[in-house]
Amino acid sequence: MNNIPPASFTFSVAFGDQPQDHDAVFKDLAGIETSREVTAISEGDAYSSLHRLPTGVRQTNVTLKRGVLTANFALLAWVKTSIEDNFSTPIQPKSVIITLLDQDQAPVVAWTLNAAWPVKLQAGALDATSSKVAVETLEFARNSISKKALKSDI
């Protein structure tokens, strides 16, 4: 059994039933977070006893960053329809599967964003004095998240 956690630099992203392609290659991913909200309720006077009780579950948006692509892939079409169509077309939620890979590119852990949909497309800053790659940010809301271990020796 290997007790060393896997590195975080190799991962893949798949959208719904769409196969893995050039459209789903990202350099950065953040926001896989779920938390329980808490409400404070006082008993008696305000200074005697304070109880903290669990309430709703908070799901953060997941942010993906990648180099700007000029081709019109299926992911971009879904993003544009979800964000720019002014609800003339219903938003089509999809499962988004994020898979952490080990050094041999074998799947280790997968997170599934259930009923996810795009909420933001942002072009990164452009700088005429820099030679950095142009980056765009995609942000997705989701209803819930599930995690599944795919390799038992971590």
C-alpha positions in Angstrom: 0.0 0.0 0.0 1.3 3.4 -1.0 0.6 6.1 1.6 2.0 8.9 -0.5 -0.8 11.2 -1.8 -0.9 11.6 -5.6 0.4 14.7 -7.3 -2.2 17.2 -8.4 -0.7 18.3 -11.8 -2.2 15.6 -14.0 -6.0 15.5 -14.3 -8.6 15.0 -17.0 -12.1 16.6 -17.5 -15.0 15.0 -19.3 -18.3 16.7 -20.0 -21.5 14.5 -20.1 -21.3 11.9 -22.8 -18.8 14.0 -24.8 -15.6 12.1 -25.3 -12.3 13.4 -24.0 -10.9 15.8 -26.7 -8.8 18.9 -27.2 -11.7 21.0 -25.9 -11.4 19.5 -22.4 -7.7 20.1 -21.7 -7.1 22.5 -18.7 -4.1 23.8 -16.9 -5.8 24.7 -13.6 -8.9 23.6 -11.7 -10.2 25.0 -8.4 -13.4 25.0 -6.4 -14.2 21.4 -5.6 -15.8 22.3 -2.3 -18.9 21.5 -0.4 -19.6 22.8 3.1 -22.3 22.7 5.7 -23.7 26.1 6.7 -24.2 26.8 10.4 -26.7 29.1 12.1 -26.1 30.4 15.7 -29.2 30.4 18.0 -29.0 31.9 21.4 -30.8 30.3 24.4 -32.2 32.6 27.0 -30.4 36.0 27.1 -27.8 36.7 24.5 -24.9 35.9 26.8 -25.9 32.6 28.5 -25.7 29.9 25.8 -25.2 29.9 22.1 -26.0 26.8 20.0 -24.6 26.3 16.5 -26.9 24.3 14.3 -26.4 22.8 10.9 -28.5 24.3 8.0 -28.1 24.1 4.3 -25.2 22.7 2.2 -23.2 25.2 0.1 -21.8 24.2 -3.2 -19.1 26.4 -4.7 -18.6 27.0 -8.4 -15.8 25.1 -10.0 -13.3 27.1 -12.1 -11.3 25.7 -15.0 -8.5 27.6 -16.8 -6.9 26.8 -20.1 -5.2 28.3 -23.1 -7.6 30.1 -25.4 -8.8 27.8 -28.2 -9.8 29.3 -31.6 -11.7 26.3 -32.9 -15.4 26.0 -32.2 -15.7 22.8 -30.2 -18.8 21.3 -28.6 -17.8 22.6 -25.1 -17.7 26.2 -26.3 -21.1 25.8 -28.0 -22.6 24.5 -24.7 -21.0 27.4 -22.8 -22.3 30.0 -25.2 -25.8 28.6 -25.3 -25.9 28.4 -21.5 -24.6 31.9 -20.9 -25.5 34.0 -23.9 -28.9 32.8 -25.2 -30.9 34.8 -22.6 -33.0 31.7 -21.7 -34.3 31.3 -25.3 -32.9 27.8 -25.1 -33.2 25.9 -21.8 -29.9 25.3 -20.0 -28.8 21.7 -20.4 -27.1 20.5 -17.2 -24.5 17.8 -17.7 -22.3 15.6 -15.5 -18.7 16.9 -15.4 -16.2 14.2 -14.4 -12.8 15.4 -13.1 -10.3 12.5 -12.8 -7.0 12.8 -10.9 -4.3 10.7 -12.7 -1.1 9.2 -11.2 2.4 9.4 -12.7 1.5 6.5 -15.1 -1.7 8.4 -16.3 -3.9 5.8 -14.4 -7.1 7.1 -12.8 -6.8 7.6 -9.0 -9.8 9.6 -7.9 -12.8 10.9 -9.7 -15.2 13.8 -8.7 -18.5 14.0 -10.5 -20.2 17.4 -10.6 -23.8 16.5 -10.9 -26.2 18.6 -13.0 -23.4 21.2 -13.8 -23.8 24.1 -16.2 -21.6 26.9 -17.3 -22.1 30.3 -15.6 -19.0 32.3 -16.7 -16.6 32.6 -19.5 -13.8 35.0 -19.0 -10.9 36.0 -21.2 -7.6 36.5 -19.3 -5.6 39.7 -19.3 -3.7 40.4 -22.5 -0.3 42.0 -22.2 1.7 43.2 -25.3 4.9 43.0 -23.2 4.5 39.4 -22.2 5.0 36.1 -24.0 2.6 34.1 -21.8 -0.1 32.0 -23.3 -3.5 33.7 -23.5 -5.8 32.0 -20.9 -9.5 31.8 -20.6 -11.5 30.8 -17.5 -14.7 28.7 -17.5 -16.8 28.5 -14.4 -19.5 25.9 -13.6 -22.3 25.8 -11.0 -23.5 22.4 -9.9 -26.2 20.8 -7.7 -24.0 18.3 -5.9 -20.7 16.5 -6.1 -19.7 12.9 -5.6 -16.2 11.4 -5.1 -15.1 7.9 -6.0 -11.7 6.3 -5.3 -10.5 4.5 -8.4 -7.2 3.1 -7.1 -7.2 1.5 -3.6 -3.4 1.8 -2.9 -3.3 5.5 -2.1 
